[in-house]
Amino acid sequence: MTTYTKSAVKGASIVFVVSIIAAFLGYLVRLVLARNLTLEEFGLFYSVFAFLGMIGIFKSFGFDRALAKFIPEFLHKKRKDYIKSSIIYVSVIQLITNTIIITLVYLLSNFLALHFFNSSQASIVLRLMAIAFFIDSFVLTLKFSFQGFKRMLYFSGIDLVRMLLLVAIIFIGFRLEFGLFSPVIAYIAAPIILFFLFGYLLINKVFPEFIKSQFVLDKNLLKKISKYSIFIMATSAGAIIIGYTDIVVLTFFSGLKEVALYSIALPTARILIYIPNAIGNVLLPLTSELWVKRKLVLLRIGMESVYKYSTIITIPLVFIMFSFADLIIKILFGEDYILATNAMKILSIGMLFLAIHRVNANFFSGIGKPQIITKIVYSAAIFNLIANLVLIPIWGIIGAAIATATSYFIGMLMGLTKIRKFIKISLPINLWIKTLISGIILVLIIWFSKRVISLNVWLETSIVLIISGIVYITLLFLLNVINIEELKDLYKRIFR
C-alpha cells in the first residue's frame, strides 16, 4: 500500500504543481485578452472556441484518451508492439476525422458568421482557429500517451509549455498591434511547437523502443481499443456538451457580451478542480493497474482516501472563492466584468460536485467500464442542455450557471450510487457533512471578519484568510474529520 500511496501522491503532486502554474498562465492569457480586446471581441474569441470545442466531439472518437487505459495494460503484458501500434492507430484516425471537420468548418464559416455569431470577423477567426484545433489533436495524442506511461511530468508539462507559448506569442501580437488575431496566431503556433518538442521526448526518452518495435495489423487489438474508445468518445461528448452548451446557447440568445462575462466566470470557478484533477489523472492508470492485478482491497482503501481528502481540500477553496468573487473579478479583469460575480459564485459551488464526479469518472475508466460514466455524463448533459434552453432566455448567465452546477450534482450523485457495485467502498458521508459544516463556519468567519477589519485590501484579505483557515483546520480536528495518528500514518506511507 505504501508504494502505491507514494506513487499516487508523487504523481498527483507533480500534476498539481505544474497544473497550478499552467492555470496561472492560462488566467494571464484571459487577463491580457480582457484588457486588450473589446468586450465583443473577447466574447467572439471564446464563442468560436466553444463552438469548435462542441464539434470537436468527433475529432478523435475517444481513441486518444484510450491510450491512458491500454498503455499500462500493454506494459504489464510486455507488449511494446501493441503500444506502438495503438499510438499509430490513434494518429491515423485523428488525421482522417480532423480533415473532415476542418473542411466542413471552412465551407460553412461564412454562413455561421452571419447567422450564428452575428459578427463579420467570425468567419476568418473560425477558419484559423479550426487549423489550431486540427494541429492540437495530435498534441493530445502525445499527452495521453505520457499519461499511460505514468510520466506525469511530461503529461502535465504539455499544458505548462502550451500556456508559456501562448502568453509569449500573445504579448508579441499585441505589441505588433495584431488585435484579435494575436490569440488566434498564438493558438496556431503553440501546438506546432508542442508537437515537435514532445514528440521527440516520447520517442527518444519515454518510449525509445518505438522505432524498433514492430507495428502489427491486429484486428482484435483495433476492435478492443475501438470498443473502449466509443464509450470514451460518448463520455467526452457529454462532458463537452456540459462544458460548452452554455456558451453556445448564450451566443444565440444573449449575445457576445454575455458570452464574455460567462467566459470569465466559468474558467475562474474551474480553477477549484485542479487538485481533484491532479489526483484523478494519476488515479486512472493506478486504478487500471490495481484492477488488472485484482488488488481490490488496496483499490478500496485508495478510493476512500481520495474521496475524503479531495473534499477536505476542495470545500474551503470553494467557499473562499464564493466569499471573494467580486474582489477576484475586479482585480483580475476590471469593473467591465463585475456582472459575472453572481454566476461565478453559483459555479464555484458546482465545482465541489464536479470534483467528486471526476474521481468517479477516472475510477470507471480505469477499471474498463467507461460505458457507466457515459450514461452518467449523458444524463447530466441532457439535463444541462434542456436547463440552458429554459433558463438562459430568462436569466442569462445566472441561468447558465444554475444549469451547469446542477448538472454536476446529478453526475456526482449517479456516480456514487454506481461505484459500490464494483468495490465494497464506504462513502465518508459523515465526514463530508462535518467538513461541509466546517466550510460553512469558514464562510461566516470570512463574512464577519470582512466587516470588522478595515485595512488595505491586500492586508485585510490576508488576515481574513489566515483567521478563517486556522478556524477551519481546528474544526476538522475537533469534529474528528482528521487526527494526528491518521496524518502520521499517511506521512509514513508517502515518505518512507
N, C-alpha and C positions, 0 to 999 in steps of 0.2 A: 504493500500500500504506500510505503514511504517513497518508493521510486516513482510511482505514478503521480503522487501528490507533488513531488518535487518537479517532475516533468511538466505537469499541468500549470503549476504556479510560475515556473520559469518561462514557459511559453506564453502564458497569459500576461505576464509582466512585460515581456518584450513587445507583444502586440499592443498592450495598453499604452506603454510609454511612447512607442512610435506613433500609434494612432492618435494620441493626445496632441503630439507635435503636428501631425498631419491635419488634425481638426483645427488647431490654431491657425495653421497656414490657410486652410480652407475658409476659415472665417475671415482671415485677412483678405482673401480674394473677394468675398462678398462685400466686405467693408470698402475695399478700394473701388469696386464696381458701383456700390451705392453712392459713394462720394463723388464719382466722376461721370456717372451716367444720369440722365433724367429718370424720373420715376417710371415713365412709359418705356424707355429703353431697357431699364433694369427688368421690368416686368416682361418685356418681349423676349429678352435673352432666356430667362428662366421658364417662360411659357414654351418656347421652342425646345428647350432642354427636356421639359416634362413630356412634351408631345413625342419626341424621339425616344424617350425612355419608355413610353407606353408601347410603341410599335416595336421596341427593342425586345419585347417578349419573345419574338421569333428569331432573334439573331443567332442563337446557339442551340436552341431546343434543349437547354439544360445539360448538354454534353460537357461543357467546360467545368461546371460545378461537380459533375460526376467524378472528375479526376481526384478530387479531395477524398472521395469514398473508396475508389478502387486502387489507387496507388499504394496505400498502406497494406491493402489486402494482397496485392501482387508482390510487394516487397516481402511480406511474411512467407509467401509461397516461392520466393526467389525466381519470379517470372519477369525478368527485366525486359524480355522481348515483348511481353504484354504491355508493359509500361510505355515503351517506345511506340508501339502500335496504337495504343489508346490516345496518346498525345497527337499522333498524326491523323487518326480518325477525326478527332475533335477539330483540328485545324482545317481539314478539308471541308467539313460540314460548315464551319464558320465562314469559309470563303464563298461557298455556294449561297447560303442563306443571306449573308450580308450584301452580296452583289445584287440579289433580287430586291432587297429592301431599299438600297440606295438608288436603284433605278426607278422604283416607284415614287420615291420622295422627289426626285428630280422632275418626273413627269407631272406630279400633282402640286408642285411648290407654288406656282402662280395662283392656282385655284384656292389653295389653303390660305395664302397670304391675304387674298381678297375677302373670302367668305368665312374664315375662322379666326385668324389673328387680327383682321381689320387693320393691317399695317403694311404700307408699301415696302418697308425694309425687310419684312418677314421672309420673302422669297429667297433672297441671297443668303440671309442668315441660316435659313433652314437647309439650303443646299450645302453650305460649307460645314455646318455642324453635323450633317449626315456623314460627311467624309471623316470627321473626327470620331464619331461613334463606330464607323467601319473599322478604322485602324485600332481603336481601343479594344475591340472584341478579341484580338489576338493577344493583347497585353493581359487580358483577363484569363486567357488560357494558361499563360505563364504563371499568373498569380495563384490559380487554384492547383497548379502542379506543385508549386512550392508548399502549399498547404498540405497536399497529400504526402510530400516527403517530410513533413513536420519541420520544415526550415522556416520558422515563423519570423525570423528577422528579414528574410527576403520577401516573404508573403506580405508583411505589413510595410516593408520598405518601399514596395512599389507605390503605395499611396503617398508615402512621405516624399519620395523623389518627384512624383507627379505634381504634388502641391508646390514644391520648391520651384519646379519648372514653370508652372502656371503663374506663380507670383512674379517671378523674374520677367517672364515674357510680357505679362500684362502691364507691369510697370514700364517696360521699354515701349510698349504700344501706346500707352497714354502720353509718354514723353514725346513720342513722334506724332502725337495728335491723330491716332487712328480711330479714336472714339469707340463706338460699339464694336468695331472689328478687332479691337485689342484682345478681348477674351476669346473671340472666335478663332483668331490666329493661334492663340496660346493653346486652345483645346485641340487644334490640329497638330501643332508641332510637338507637344508633350508626349503623346503616345508613340510617335515615331521614334523619339529618343529612348523611351522606355522599352520599346520592343527590342531594339538592338542591344541595349545595355543588359537587360535582364535575360534576354535570350542567350547571350554569351554566358552569363552566370549559371543558367540552368544546364547548358550543355557542357561547360568546362569545369564547373565547381560542384554542382549538386548532383548531376547525373552524367558523369563523364563517359559512362558506358553507352550513351545514346547513339553515337556513331557506329560503334562496333556491334551493338545489339541487333539482332535480326528483326526485320519487320515481317509480321505474319498476317496473312489474309485469313482470319478466322471468323467464320460466320457466327459461331457460338459466342465468341468474345464480343463482336459488334452487337449481337442480339442482347447479350447480358447488359452491356452498357446502355443500349438504346432503351431497354425496358425501364431501367432505373432513371435514365435521363428524361423520359417522357413525364414521369411524375415530378421530377425536379423542375422541369420547364413549367408544368402546370402550377407547381407551388410558387415558382418565381413570378409567374404571370399574375397570380393572386396578390403577391406581395407588391408587385409593380402597380397593379390596379389600386391597391390601398395607398401606395406612395404618391401616385401621380394623378389619380382621378380628380382629386380636389382642385389641383392646378388647372387641369383641362376644363373642368366644369366651371371654375371661376373665370377662365378666359372667355368662355362662351356667354355666361350670364352677367358677370360683373365687370369685365374689362381688365386691362393690363395693370392699372393702379392697384386693384385688389390683389392681383397676382404678385405684384412687387411686395406688398405688405405680408402676404402669406409666405412668400419665399424668404422672408426674414424670420417669421415666427416658427415655422416647422423645422428648418435646419438648426435653429438655436436650441429648440427643445430636444432635438435628436442627439445633441452632444451628450445628453444624460445616459445614453445607452452604450457609450464607448467601453465602459468597464464590462457590462454583460456581454458585449460583442467580443471583447478580447478573450473572455472566459469561454464563450461559445465557439469561437474559431479554433481554440485548442481542444475543446471538448469533442468536436466532431471526429477527428482522426483517432483520439484516445478511446472514444466510445466504440468506434468501429473495431479497434484492436481488442478491447476487452470483451466485446460481444463475440467476435470470432473465436477467441480463446475460452469463451464461456466462463469468464471470471465475473459472475453476476453479483457476488457479494461486494466486490470492490467497486463495481459499477453503481450499485445501490448506494453505498456509502458516499461515493463521489458526487452523485446527483443530489443527495440530501444536503451535502455541504455547499454545493453550488447554489441551490435554492436559498439556503439560509444566508450565506454571505453576500450573494448578489443583492438581496433585499436590504440587508443591513447597510450596504454601501449606497444603494440607489435611492432609498427613501429620503435621507437628509438632503441629497443633491436635488431631488425633485422639489422639495419644499423650500429650499434656498432659492432656486430659480423662480418658483412661484412668488416668493416674497419680494424679490428684487427685479422682477420682469421689466418694469418701467425704467429703472436705472440702467439695466443692461442695454436696452434698446437705445436710450438717449445717448449713452456714452459711445456705443459702437457705431450707430447708424444715424443719429441725429433726430431732431424733432419731426422731420418729414415722415418718419416710420413709427411714431409713437402709437398710432392707431392699431398697431399689431400686438400691443401689450396683452389684451384680454385673450386673444386667440392663443398666444404663447403660454399663458397660464393654464388654459384648458389642455393644451397639448403636452405640457410638462407632466401633468397628472397621468395622461395616457402613456407616457414613456415608461412608467412603472409597470404597467400591464405588458407593454411591448418587451421589456427586459426579460420577464418570465417566459413570455411566448417564444422568444429567441432561444432560450435554454431548451425548451421543449422541442423546438424545430431541429436543433442540432442533435438532440438525442435520437429522434425518429430517423433522421437522415443517417446517423452513424450506425444504427442497427439494421439499415437496409429496408426501412419501412417508410419511404417518402410519400407513399400514397395516403398515409394517415394525415401528415401535415398538409398535403394537397387539399384534402377535404376540409380541413380546418381553415386554411387560408382562403379557400374559395367561399366558404360560408361567410367569413368576415368581409371578404372583398365584395360579395353581392350586397351585403348589408350596407357597406360603405358607399357603394355606387348609388343605391336607392336613397340612402340618407342624404347624400350630397345633392342629388337631384331635387329632393324635397326641401332641404334646409338652406342651401346656398341662395336660391332666389329670394328667400325671406330674410336671412341674417348675414349673408355674405361670408366673410372669413370666419366669423363666430360659428356659423352653421357648419362650415367645413371642418373646423377644429373639433366640434362636438361629434360629428360623424366619424372622424378618424380615431379619436380617443376611445369611442365606444366600440369601434371595430377591433381595436387592440384588446379591449377587455374580453370580447367574445372569443377571440383567438386564444387568449390565455386560458380562459375557463374550459374551453373544449380540450385543449392540450393536457391540462391537469387531470381531466377525467379519463383520458385515454392511456396515459403513461403507466398507470398502475396495472394494466393488463399484461405488461411485459416484465416489470420488476416489482418486487414487493416493497415498494417505497412508502415511507411515512412522510406525508407532506407536513411541513412545520407550520401548521395553521396557527397554533397558539403563539408561536414565536413571531409569526407575521403580524398577528394582532397586536402583540406587545411592542413590536418595532414600529408599527403604524401609530400607536398611541404616543410613543416617544417622538415620532416625527411631528405629530400634531402639536405636542407641547413645544417642540422646537419652533414651530411657526408662531405660536403665541408668544414665546420669548422674544423672537425677532420683532414681532409687531409691537410689543410693549417697549423693548429697548430702543427701537427707532423713534418712539415718541418721547422717551425720557432723555435720551442722549442727543445733544445738538452740537455737533462739531463739523469740521471739514468732512466732506462726503466720503473721502477715502479712509480717513481715520475712524469716522463713525461706523462705516461698513465693516472695517477690520475688527473693531471692538465688538460689534454686534455678532459677527460670525464666531469670534473666539468664545464669547459667553454662551451662545446657543450651542456651539459644538461641544463645549465641556458639559453642559446640561444633558445633551443627547447621549454622549458616551456614558455619563454617570447613570442615566436611566436604563441603559442597556444592561449594566451590571446589576442595578437594584432590582430590575424585573427578571433577572436571571436569563436574559437572552444570550449573553456570553458570560464566561467566567475565566478566571486566571488559569485554572487547570487545563481547560479546553485550548486556550491560546498557547500554553506551553507545549501541549501535545502537537498542535498544528505547527509550531515553530520547529519541533524536533523532526517532524515528517518532511519539512521543507529544507532545513539547513543541515541535517545530519545524514 
